[in-house]
Amino acid sequence: MEIVLDLILKLFEIYSWALIIYILMSWFPNARESAIGQFLARICEPYLEPFRRLIPPIGMIDVSPIVAFLVLKFARFGVVQVFTWFS
């Protein structure tokens, strides 16, 4: 059971870093058009899109990725709690 939890937590960590890198790539011109940018868009945009629909930008700042990142962290915490509850 511990191995499964470790694997899930590692996947959460990898996805969190992918989100951070994808968000930071928006600050650099043409970074999202690179092969890495397109790969990250394919794995990050489906998760970010619902947040972008629900949360409007504040001025020129899109805060939806921050909320999406926090939701991912809360989901990680929930998974840990479920695993500790059942073990």
Secondary structure, DSSP 8 states (H G I E B T S, - for coil): -HHHHHHHHHHHHHHHHHHHHHHHHTTSTTSTTSHHHHHHHHHHHHHHHHHHHHS--BTTB--HHHHHHHHHHHHHHHHHHHHHHH-
